[in-house]
Amino acid sequence: MTVKTTTAPFRYDHVGSLLRPTKLIQAREQYKSGAITYEELTNVENNEIIRVIEKQKENGVLGVTDGEFRRSWWHFDFLGELDGVELYAKETGLKFHKMETRKGGIRVVGDIDFSTHPFVEHFKFLKEHAGESSAKQTIPSPNMLLCRADIEFEKYEDREKFQQDTILAYQKVIQAFYDAGCRYLQLDDTAWADFFSEEGHNKLRDRSLEPAEELKVLQRMINESLAQKPEDLVVTMHICRGNYKSNYFSSGGYDYASEVIFGGLNVDGLFLEFDDERSGSFEPLKYVNRKDLKIVLGLVTSKSGELEDKEYIKERIAEAATYVPLEQLCLSPQCGFSSTEEGNILTEEQQWRKLHFVKEIADEIWR
């Protein structure tokens, strides 16, 4: 018998996004060209989401997602639907390690708030078809609006007011998902990566932000957004260094921010990248100071289809367990497979092999 965690995050879990199937890619192109209606596109999305839910179950996934199949970007699509925020076409894309993303961005044009949001209805569809599996909803963290949006600050008296409005909007967002039946919510956040290297610190200073003070701001944004969350809602956070067509935009270990990330965030679990040397050592895990905080080790890369050496992954888990008790650890791929609709450079078959591989290792470790 395999000993499984009965609440999220699970011993074997995944970040959320999945490779977009060919039918969905084609339907999106047809909709953009005017060849099909929005209703016809939605029908394709619905069918492909139902299919991918079943594929997740077949491969042992306990917390199923909709693969983020209705999104183009993992963050902009959600943030752009908040009150006072809009999507727009930027002149340049985001700068990654070896490439630039396609153009796109968000800007704040009015008072930030939450009234309604299409993602809530999207979650209801996921939950309806998840069956006995846990339906997991992923959204960008409030820090992504603070750190990635172009902000016309004349709309606000100062940055403090912007932060307050964002926190209040997120409190409403969290309650709306809960009212829709969500009990497993994940906040995806790349903003922490700015603290992982001197290059990142310099980028903050270029924006007239002092790293030590900005670290407190990000901590506040998370904790105050979660201050009124229902007790039976599990909230995890995925901390990422970038994921676009199997590429990344930052490197560095968790050291500088470790006391805040591991000892100062009121989340139930942390999904962490530990798949290569860019992520640093496990030593920052020594700051985990709660027995109820689950640490999900992202030791299996989602950026390539090649399977890792199973014994090496087990050794890495054992090493992490010298800092955090084994019963607090879980395993997952290090990131999603398709943070944007372009997807990483691997096949769907390789994606499912990766997820099943995570389950195999977890079954052997936590028996």
C-alpha positions as CSV (number, residue, x, y, z in Angstrom):
1,M,0.0,0.0,0.0
2,T,1.2,3.5,-0.8
3,V,1.0,6.1,1.9
4,K,-0.6,9.2,0.3
5,T,-1.3,12.6,1.6
6,T,-5.1,13.0,1.7
7,T,-5.1,16.7,1.3
8,A,-3.3,19.0,-1.2
9,P,-0.6,19.3,-2.1
10,F,-0.2,15.6,-2.8
11,R,2.8,13.4,-2.6
12,Y,2.9,13.4,-6.4
13,D,1.5,16.6,-7.9
14,H,2.0,19.0,-10.8
15,V,2.2,22.7,-11.3
16,G,-0.8,23.0,-13.6
17,S,-0.3,23.9,-17.3
18,L,-0.2,21.2,-19.9
19,L,0.7,21.1,-23.6
20,R,-2.0,22.4,-25.8
21,P,-3.4,19.6,-28.1
22,T,-3.4,20.1,-31.9
23,K,-7.2,20.4,-32.1
24,L,-7.1,23.3,-29.6
25,I,-4.2,25.1,-31.4
26,Q,-6.1,24.8,-34.7
27,A,-9.3,26.0,-33.2
28,R,-7.6,29.1,-31.7
29,E,-6.1,30.0,-35.1
30,Q,-9.5,29.5,-36.8
31,Y,-11.2,31.8,-34.2
32,K,-8.5,34.5,-34.7
33,S,-9.1,34.3,-38.5
34,G,-12.9,34.5,-38.1
35,A,-13.4,31.0,-39.5
36,I,-15.3,29.8,-36.3
37,T,-17.3,31.5,-33.7
38,Y,-16.4,32.0,-30.0
39,E,-19.0,29.4,-29.1
40,E,-17.4,26.9,-31.5
41,L,-14.0,27.6,-29.9
42,T,-15.5,27.1,-26.4
43,N,-16.9,23.8,-27.5
44,V,-13.4,22.6,-28.6
45,E,-11.9,23.9,-25.3
46,N,-14.6,22.0,-23.3
47,N,-14.0,18.7,-25.1
48,E,-10.2,19.0,-24.8
49,I,-10.4,19.9,-21.1
50,I,-12.6,16.8,-20.4
51,R,-10.1,14.7,-22.3
52,V,-7.1,16.1,-20.4
53,I,-8.8,15.6,-17.1
54,E,-9.1,11.9,-17.8
55,K,-5.5,11.7,-19.1
56,Q,-4.3,13.2,-15.8
57,K,-6.3,10.6,-13.8
58,E,-4.9,7.8,-16.0
59,N,-1.4,9.0,-15.0
60,G,-2.1,9.2,-11.3
61,V,-2.6,12.9,-10.9
62,L,-4.7,13.6,-7.8
63,G,-5.1,17.3,-8.2
64,V,-6.4,17.8,-11.7
65,T,-6.4,21.1,-13.6
66,D,-7.9,22.2,-16.9
67,G,-4.3,22.4,-18.3
68,E,-4.8,26.2,-18.6
69,F,-6.3,25.4,-22.0
70,R,-8.4,28.5,-22.1
71,R,-5.4,30.8,-21.6
72,S,-2.7,32.2,-23.9
73,W,-0.5,33.5,-21.0
74,W,-0.4,31.9,-17.6
75,H,-0.7,35.3,-15.9
76,F,-1.8,38.1,-18.3
77,D,-5.1,36.4,-19.2
78,F,-6.2,36.4,-15.5
79,L,-4.8,39.8,-14.5
80,G,-6.2,41.5,-17.6
81,E,-9.8,40.6,-16.5
82,L,-9.5,42.3,-13.1
83,D,-11.3,45.6,-12.8
84,G,-9.0,48.5,-13.7
85,V,-6.6,46.3,-15.7
86,E,-6.4,45.6,-19.4
87,L,-4.4,43.5,-21.9
88,Y,-2.5,45.4,-24.6
89,A,0.1,44.8,-27.3
90,K,3.5,46.0,-26.1
91,E,6.3,47.0,-28.5
92,T,8.6,44.2,-27.3
93,G,8.3,40.8,-25.7
94,L,9.8,39.7,-22.4
95,K,13.5,39.0,-22.4
96,F,14.4,35.4,-21.6
97,H,17.8,33.7,-21.5
98,K,18.1,32.9,-25.2
99,M,15.0,34.5,-26.7
100,E,12.3,37.1,-26.5
101,T,8.7,36.1,-26.0
102,R,5.9,37.3,-28.3
103,K,4.5,40.7,-27.5
104,G,1.9,41.1,-24.8
105,G,1.4,42.8,-21.5
106,I,-1.0,44.3,-19.0
107,R,-1.6,47.8,-17.8
108,V,-3.4,49.4,-14.9
109,V,-5.9,52.0,-16.2
110,G,-8.3,52.4,-13.3
111,D,-9.1,51.5,-9.8
112,I,-8.2,47.8,-9.2
113,D,-11.1,45.7,-8.0
114,F,-12.9,42.4,-8.5
115,S,-16.5,42.1,-9.6
116,T,-16.8,39.1,-11.9
117,H,-14.2,37.0,-13.7
118,P,-14.5,34.4,-16.4
119,F,-12.0,32.2,-14.6
120,V,-14.6,31.5,-11.9
121,E,-16.9,30.0,-14.5
122,H,-13.9,28.1,-16.0
123,F,-13.3,26.6,-12.6
124,K,-16.9,25.4,-12.3
125,F,-16.5,23.5,-15.5
126,L,-13.3,21.9,-14.2
127,K,-15.0,20.9,-10.9
128,E,-18.0,19.5,-12.7
129,H,-15.8,17.1,-14.7
130,A,-13.2,16.3,-12.1
131,G,-15.3,13.7,-10.4
132,E,-13.8,12.4,-7.2
133,S,-10.4,14.1,-8.0
134,S,-9.5,17.4,-6.4
135,A,-10.0,20.3,-8.8
136,K,-7.0,22.6,-8.7
137,Q,-7.2,26.2,-9.8
138,T,-4.1,28.1,-10.7
139,I,-3.9,31.9,-10.9
140,P,-1.0,34.4,-10.8
141,S,-0.2,35.8,-7.4
142,P,-1.0,39.4,-6.5
143,N,2.7,40.1,-6.8
144,M,2.5,39.7,-10.5
145,L,0.2,42.6,-10.8
146,L,2.5,44.7,-8.6
147,C,5.7,43.7,-10.4
148,R,4.7,43.0,-14.0
149,A,1.9,45.5,-14.9
150,D,2.6,48.9,-16.5
151,I,1.0,51.3,-14.0
152,E,-0.3,54.8,-14.7
153,F,0.3,56.0,-11.1
154,E,-1.7,59.1,-11.6
155,K,-4.7,56.7,-11.1
156,Y,-3.4,56.3,-7.5
157,E,-2.2,58.6,-4.9
158,D,0.8,56.4,-4.3
159,R,2.1,52.8,-4.5
160,E,0.6,52.1,-1.1
161,K,-3.0,52.6,-2.4
162,F,-2.2,50.4,-5.3
163,Q,-1.1,47.6,-3.0
164,Q,-4.2,48.0,-0.8
165,D,-6.6,47.8,-3.7
166,T,-4.8,44.8,-5.1
167,I,-4.9,43.0,-1.8
168,L,-8.7,43.7,-1.4
169,A,-9.3,42.5,-5.0
170,Y,-7.5,39.3,-4.3
171,Q,-9.4,38.7,-1.1
172,K,-12.6,38.9,-3.2
173,V,-11.1,36.6,-5.9
174,I,-10.2,33.9,-3.3
175,Q,-13.7,34.0,-1.8
176,A,-15.3,33.8,-5.3
177,F,-13.3,30.7,-6.1
178,Y,-14.2,29.2,-2.8
179,D,-17.9,29.9,-3.3
180,A,-17.6,28.1,-6.6
181,G,-16.4,25.0,-4.8
182,C,-12.6,25.5,-5.0
183,R,-10.6,23.9,-2.2
184,Y,-7.2,23.8,-3.8
185,L,-5.8,27.1,-5.1
186,Q,-2.3,27.8,-6.3
187,L,-0.7,31.2,-6.7
188,D,2.0,31.3,-9.4
189,D,4.7,33.8,-8.8
190,T,7.9,34.7,-10.7
191,A,8.5,38.0,-8.8
192,W,10.5,36.3,-6.1
193,A,13.2,35.5,-8.7
194,D,14.3,39.1,-8.6
195,F,15.8,38.4,-5.2
196,F,17.8,35.3,-6.3
197,S,20.8,37.1,-7.9
198,E,22.7,40.3,-7.9
199,E,21.5,40.9,-11.4
200,G,17.9,40.7,-10.1
201,H,18.8,43.1,-7.2
202,N,20.1,45.6,-9.7
203,K,16.9,45.4,-11.7
204,L,15.0,46.3,-8.6
205,R,17.3,49.2,-7.8
206,D,16.9,50.4,-11.4
207,R,13.2,50.8,-10.5
208,S,14.1,52.7,-7.4
209,L,13.3,49.7,-5.2
210,E,15.6,48.4,-2.4
211,P,15.6,44.6,-2.4
212,A,15.3,44.2,1.4
213,E,12.3,46.5,1.6
214,E,10.7,45.1,-1.6
215,L,11.0,41.6,0.0
216,K,8.7,42.8,2.8
217,V,6.3,44.2,0.3
218,L,5.9,40.9,-1.6
219,Q,5.5,39.1,1.8
220,R,2.7,41.5,2.8
221,M,0.9,41.1,-0.6
222,I,0.7,37.4,-0.1
223,N,-0.2,37.3,3.6
224,E,-2.8,40.0,3.6
225,S,-4.4,38.6,0.4
226,L,-4.8,35.3,2.3
227,A,-5.8,36.9,5.6
228,Q,-9.5,36.1,5.2
229,K,-9.2,32.8,3.4
230,P,-11.6,30.0,4.5
231,E,-9.9,27.5,6.8
232,D,-10.5,24.5,4.6
233,L,-9.1,26.2,1.5
234,V,-5.6,24.9,0.7
235,V,-3.4,27.6,-0.9
236,T,0.0,26.8,-2.4
237,M,2.5,28.9,-4.2
238,H,4.7,28.1,-7.2
239,I,7.9,30.1,-7.3
240,C,9.3,30.1,-10.8
241,R,12.4,31.5,-12.7
242,G,10.6,31.7,-16.0
243,N,9.2,29.2,-18.5
244,Y,8.8,29.9,-22.2
245,K,9.5,27.4,-24.9
246,S,11.7,25.4,-22.5
247,N,13.7,28.6,-21.7
248,Y,14.1,30.6,-18.5
249,F,14.8,34.3,-17.6
250,S,16.6,34.1,-14.3
251,S,18.9,32.0,-12.1
252,G,20.0,31.9,-8.5
253,G,19.3,30.1,-5.2
254,Y,16.6,31.0,-2.6
255,D,19.2,32.2,-0.1
256,Y,18.6,35.9,0.0
257,A,14.8,35.5,0.4
258,S,14.8,32.2,2.3
259,E,13.7,33.5,5.7
260,V,10.7,35.1,4.2
261,I,9.8,32.4,1.7
262,F,10.2,29.4,4.0
263,G,9.5,31.1,7.3
264,G,7.2,34.0,6.6
265,L,4.5,33.2,4.1
266,N,1.1,32.0,5.2
267,V,0.6,29.4,2.5
268,D,0.0,25.7,2.9
269,G,2.6,24.5,0.5
270,L,5.4,25.7,-1.8
271,F,6.1,24.3,-5.3
272,L,9.9,24.9,-5.8
273,E,12.2,24.6,-8.7
274,F,15.2,22.4,-7.9
275,D,15.8,20.7,-11.3
276,D,19.2,22.0,-12.0
277,E,22.1,24.1,-10.7
278,R,20.3,27.4,-11.4
279,S,18.1,26.8,-8.4
280,G,20.9,26.6,-5.8
281,S,21.1,24.2,-2.9
282,F,18.6,22.8,-0.4
283,E,20.2,24.7,2.5
284,P,17.6,27.5,2.5
285,L,15.1,24.9,3.5
286,K,16.5,25.1,7.0
287,Y,14.2,28.2,7.5
288,V,11.1,26.1,7.2
289,N,9.6,26.6,10.7
290,R,6.1,25.0,10.4
291,K,5.3,21.3,10.6
292,D,2.2,21.9,8.5
293,L,4.0,23.5,5.5
294,K,4.4,21.1,2.6
295,I,7.5,21.5,0.4
296,V,6.9,20.2,-3.1
297,L,10.3,19.5,-4.7
298,G,10.4,20.3,-8.4
299,L,13.2,17.8,-9.2
300,V,11.8,16.6,-12.5
301,T,12.2,19.1,-15.3
302,S,9.2,20.1,-17.5
303,K,11.6,21.7,-20.0
304,S,12.6,18.5,-21.8
305,G,11.2,15.1,-22.5
306,E,14.1,13.0,-21.3
307,L,13.5,11.2,-18.1
308,E,15.9,11.8,-15.2
309,D,17.7,9.0,-13.4
310,K,15.3,7.6,-10.8
311,E,18.0,6.8,-8.2
312,Y,19.4,10.3,-8.5
313,I,16.0,11.9,-7.9
314,K,15.6,9.6,-4.8
315,E,19.0,10.8,-3.6
316,R,18.0,14.4,-4.0
317,I,14.8,13.8,-2.0
318,A,16.9,12.2,0.8
319,E,19.2,15.2,0.8
320,A,16.3,17.6,1.1
321,A,15.0,15.4,4.0
322,T,18.1,16.4,6.0
323,Y,16.6,19.9,6.2
324,V,12.8,19.2,6.2
325,P,11.2,15.9,7.5
326,L,10.4,13.5,4.7
327,E,6.7,13.5,5.7
328,Q,6.6,17.3,4.8
329,L,8.0,16.7,1.3
330,C,6.3,16.0,-2.0
331,L,7.4,15.7,-5.6
332,S,6.4,17.4,-8.9
333,P,7.8,18.6,-12.1
334,Q,9.7,21.9,-11.6
335,C,7.2,24.0,-13.6
336,G,4.2,23.6,-15.9
337,F,4.6,22.1,-19.3
338,S,3.0,25.1,-21.1
339,S,3.1,28.4,-19.3
340,T,2.1,30.0,-22.5
341,E,0.1,28.4,-25.3
342,E,3.4,27.8,-27.3
343,G,4.4,25.1,-24.8
344,N,7.8,23.6,-23.9
345,I,9.9,21.6,-26.3
346,L,8.6,18.0,-25.7
347,T,5.8,15.8,-26.9
348,E,2.5,15.1,-25.2
349,E,3.6,11.5,-24.8
350,Q,6.8,12.7,-23.0
351,Q,4.7,15.0,-20.8
352,W,2.5,12.0,-19.6
353,R,5.6,9.9,-19.1
354,K,7.0,12.7,-16.9
355,L,3.9,12.8,-14.8
356,H,3.7,9.1,-14.4
357,F,7.4,9.0,-13.6
358,V,6.8,11.5,-10.7
359,K,4.1,9.1,-9.4
360,E,6.4,6.1,-9.6
361,I,9.1,7.8,-7.6
362,A,6.7,9.1,-5.0
363,D,5.1,5.6,-4.6
364,E,8.5,4.1,-4.0
365,I,9.6,6.8,-1.5
366,W,6.5,7.2,0.6
367,R,5.4,3.6,1.0
